Amino acid sequence: MRAFFLAAAVAVNAASAPLSSQGKPPSLAQLEAEARADSNDPAAHYNLALALAHDHHYREAEQSLRQALQIDPQYAPALLLLAEVNESQSPPSLLMMKRGQRLVFVRADPHADQDHILKRRAFLLDPLLEIEPPSRDLLPVVWRGTLSQALRAYDAKEWPDAIAGLETVITKTVRPNDSTRVPPVALWFRARCALKTGEYDDAVRYLEWLLVLRMRDSATERSWNPFAGEELRYILAYVYQQAGRWDEAIRRYQELLELDMGLDPAHSHLAEIYEAQQRWPEAVEERMRAIQSNPQAASLFYNLGATLTAAKRYAEAIDPLEKYAATYPREARVFYLLGVARVGMGSADGARAALTRYLALAPSRYVDQIEDAKRRLAQVPLSPHDTR
């Protein structure tokens, strides 16, 4: 078994960036055609939803996002966009409240709790999801012009210009023995620039600095970027993981879990690290702990089955994979894994059925995995009653 294809079975969605990040976006008609042609590809539905939301077709965008999440409930960009689409569809109502001797009107979103859950789940799955920059009105007045230019450069992916502007603000606001005057927005996007350019040490430095500030300078900054305290610690652990500094990442995830044992994505990220190190017993244990933390999340059973398959514990993998397939029958990758596991168990008929099902469902962009599935299917021995 080639580990590459098993890893792809878990993470193949992440390998294809949303089309909005790949230059000029296709037309709405093209995206609709792609979603119809690749109806089992969550990325195709997400890209269509992104275009629909951009054109203010929020109801249709919501439908496309729910299609994506019916295929892959772990598709973090879809979770985040669904929360934003919900907010756009539900204009906040006005509540009248009495404060002292005055009556004031407060805007209240009736779906705020649900949207918060979606955003938090998206963040926990992928702590590096892009956050929209704050509006110009929320930027510190003194540095509004410089920061606006830097954030425009960031949006345009002009990293040197973005870094230059952000560094100007950071350098000129630092005072001897007092780094708390730096606007958190500058540190946050400077860290993001470092991540974009693969400079993980710089990213860690700015995130650690931001953690010390804990977003203390203004409530308005928290309104666009809620990350403070434990959330930033979680981001730091994830950055260490992406940088391959696994011992530090493990230590930080474990510290977070001491505070919140119900943080199932932290268990999942620990499992990913142990898988990369081929520490299979520990990886399986973390997958089990994730399920114990959140037994209602069907995707965690998929993750467990994928890890057990990669560890060649095929018999144990079948049950969680079948459980997931029953809940998400349009998710092609689970049938790929079932095929691999059944081949490993010597179940020719079961392997043939699973791999055939995978090939019928697989999105066209899963090119390498489709070729591997075809190769595996061709190697499945015929059963005694098969006359072919």
N, C-alpha and C positions, 0 to 999 in steps of 0.2 A: 504494500500500500504506500502510495506517495502522500506524505503529509501535506504537500501543497494543496491538493485537491480537497482534503478534509478541512483545512483552514479556509479554503474558498467557500466551502459549504456553509460555514458559519458567517463569514464576513463578506461575501461576494457583493452584497448591496453597497457596502462602503466603498468598493472599488470603483464605482461609477458615480462621479460627482453630479449633483443636480445640473441640468443644462444651463441654468441661469448663471453658473459660475464658469462656463466654458465659452465666453465670447458672446457674439450677437445671438440672442435666443431665436429659436425657430418660430414660425407663425403659429397661431392658435390652431389653425386647420391641420398643420403638420403634427402638432402635439396630440390632437384628438385622434388622428389616424394612427399614431404610434401607440397610444393607449389602447385602441381597439385591437391593433395587431398583436401587441404584447400585453394582453389583458391580465396576465399573471405576474407582471413586473411592477412592484410597488414604486420603483423610481419613475416609471412612465406615468403612473397616475399622479405622483407628486409633482412632476414637471408640468403636467397639464394644470393641476391645481394652482401652482405658482403663477402661471400665466393668467388663469381665470381670476385669481385674487388681485393681480396687478390691474386687471380691467374692471375691478369692482363687481365681478360676478360671484358673489360670496356663496350663495346657495349651491351653485354648481361646483365651486371649489371645495366646499365641505363634502359634497358627494364623492368627489375624486379622492380626497384625503381619506375618507372612510373606506373606500375601495383599497387604497394602499395599506391601511392598517388591518384590514381583514386578511390581507396576505401576510404581512409582516408586522406584528404589533410592536416590534422593537425598532421600527424605522423612525429614529429620533427627529429628523427634520420634518417629517409629516406630523408628529405630535406637536411640535412647536408651532408650525404653520396653522394647524387646526385651532390651537388656542387663539392665535391672532385673528383668524377668520371668524371665530365665534365672537370675539370682541367687536369686530367690525359689523357683524350682523345684529348685535344687541346694543344699541346705543344706551349708555347709562341713563337711568332715570334720576330725577331730582327728588331728594328727600329734604323736608323742612325740619330743622332742628333748632332747639333753643339753647343759646349759649349766653349765660348771664341774663342780661336784659334785652338781648338781641335775638332775632330770628335769622338763621342763615340757611342757605340752600347747599346741600352736599350732593355731588354726583355719585350714584351707586350703581355698580354693575351687578345685575341679578345672577350672572353666571361666573362671577369672579372666582369663587371657590373651585369650580370645575376647571376653569382655565388655568388656575394656579397649579392644580394637580397635573394637568397635561404638560405645562412648562417645566415643572419640577422633574417629571418622569423623563422628559427629553433631555434635560440637563444631566440627570444622573446617568443616563445611557451614554451621552456624549458631552462631557463637560466643556468641549471646545466649540460647540455650536456658535455660530455668529450671532451677536446681539446687535440690533440696530443702534447706531450712534445716537446720542441724545440730540434733541433739537438745539439749535443755536441759542435759544432763550434759556436753556438749562446750563449752558457752559459758564464757567466763571467769567465775570464781566471783564476783568483786567486782561485775560488771555483769550477772549472770545474770537478775535480775528485769527490769531495764530493757530488756535486749536481747530477752528473751522476749516482752514486751509489744510491742516494735517489730516483731518478726518476725510476731507474730500479726496486727498491723495490716497488714503487708506482704501476708500471705496473703489477707487480706480486701480487698485493694486500697484500703485507707484510707491513701492516700499521705501526707496531712499528718500524721496520727498516727505513721506509720512514720518519717517524716523527723524529726519532733520527738524521738522516742526515740533514734534513731541519732545525731542531732546532739548530744543531751545526753551520750552516751557519748564521742563524738569530742572535744567541747569540753573535757570535764572530765578526759580522759586526756592531752591535749596538755600537754607541759611546755616551758618556754623552751629553745629550741635542740635539742629532742628530740621528734620526732613518732613515734618508734618504739614508744611505749607504747600507741598506739591499737590496739584489737583489730582484726585484719584483717577479721573478720566484719562489723564496723560499717562499715568503708570499702566492702566489697564490696556490701552491701545499700543503702548510701547511694548508691552509683553506680547501682545498679539502679533505685532510686526516681527518680533524675534521668533515666534513660533512659525510664522509664514516663511521665514528665511532659514529655518532650521538651526537657529542659534539658541539652543535649549538652556545653556548656562545663563544667558542674558534674560531669557523668559523667566527662569526661576528667580533671578535677582529682583526683577521688577514685581513679580507676584509676591515674593516675601516682603518686599517693601510695602506693597499694597495691603498685605495682611496686617502689618503693624498699624497702618492707618485705620483699618477696619471701617473704611468709608465714613470717617467721622466728620468730614468737613461740611456736608449739607444733606438735608433730607431729599432735595431735588435730585441729587445724583443717585440716591438709592431707588428713585422712582423709575429710572431706566436700567440700572444695573444693580440687581438685588444682592450681588455676591459679596458677602462679608462673613468673616469668622469661619464657621465650619465649611461653608461652600468653597471659600478660597483654599482651605486646607485640602479639600477634595480635588480641586483643580490642580493643585500642586502635586498631589500624589499621581494624578493622571499624567501630568507633564513629565514627571520622573519616569513613569512607565513608558511613555512614547519615546523618551530619550534613551531607553534601554538601561537606565540606572535602576535596576530591578530591586536591589536590596533596599534602597532608600524608598522606593515606591511601596514595597511590602510593608516596611516599618510604618509608613504614614497611613496606609489603608488600615493596618491593624490598630493604630491609635484611634482612628475614626470609629472603627467598629467597637472599640471599648466604650465609646460614648453612645453609640447607636447600633445595637446588634441587628436591628431590622433593616439595615441599609443593604438590601440585596445586591444592587449593582457593585458595591465595593467587594463583596464576595466574588461576583462575576469577574471583576477586573483582576483580583488575586488569582483566580483560576486561569485567566489568560496568561498571566506571568508564569505560573507554574507549567502551563502547557508549552510555552516557548522554551522553557528549560527542561522539558520532558520529565517533569516531576509529577507523574500521573496520579499516584495516590493522593497527593496534596491537592492537585487540580480537581479530582473527583470529589474530595471532601468539601472544597469550597463551593462546588456546584450544588452539593447536597445542602450546605448551609444556606445558600441563596434561596433554595426552595423552602426550607424551614422558615426563613424570614418572610417569604411572600408566597405561600402555597397556591394562591389564586392566579398567579402569573403563569399562564401556559408556556410562554416563551422560555421560562427557566427549565422546563422539562426538555425542550429542544436542545438547549445549551448542554444539559447533562448528557443527553443521548449523543451529541456530537463529541463531547470529551471522552465518553466511554468507547465510542467507535474509534477515535484516534488512539486511545490506549489499548485497542484490540481486545477490549472486554465486550465482545459482540453480544453475547447472550443477555448481559445486563442492559445493553443499549436499546434492545428492541422495545421493551415496555414504555419507557419515556418517549421514544420517538413515535410509537403508534398512538400514544395518548395525545401528542401534539398534532399528529396528522389528522386525527379525528376532529380536532377543534379548528384547525387551519388547513383544510384539504387543498387549497390553492397554492400553498407554499411548496414550490418544487424541491427546494434543498432537502427537506425532510425525507423525501422519497429517494433521493440520491444516497443519503446516509443509511436509510433502511436497506437499500440495495447492497451497499458495501458491507453492512453488518451481516446480512443474510448470506452473502458470498462467504464471509469469514466463518459462518456457522455451517457451511456446506448445504444450505437450503436453496437448491437451484431454482425451484419453482417460485419461491418467495422472492429471491433476488431478481429473477427475470420480471416478475410482476412490478416490483418497486422501480427498477431501472426503466422499464417501459413507461411507467406512469411519470417518472421524472422527465423523460424525453418529450412526453406529450405536453407537459406543463412549463418546461424551462423557458425563461425569457431569452430572447436572441442574444443578449449581451453576455450571457454566461458561456462564452465561446469555448474556453479551455475546459470547463467542467462538462459541457455537453460532449466534447470529444472524448474525455476520459470515461464518461458514462457509456458511450457507444463502445469503447474498447472493452470495458468491463462486461458489458452485455454480450459482446461477441465471444467472450471467454467463458461465459456461464455454460457448464456442461448440460447437454440435453438430458431430460429425465427419461427413464425407461419407456414410458408410454408416449413420448413425443416422437412422432414419425418423420419429423423434418430431417 
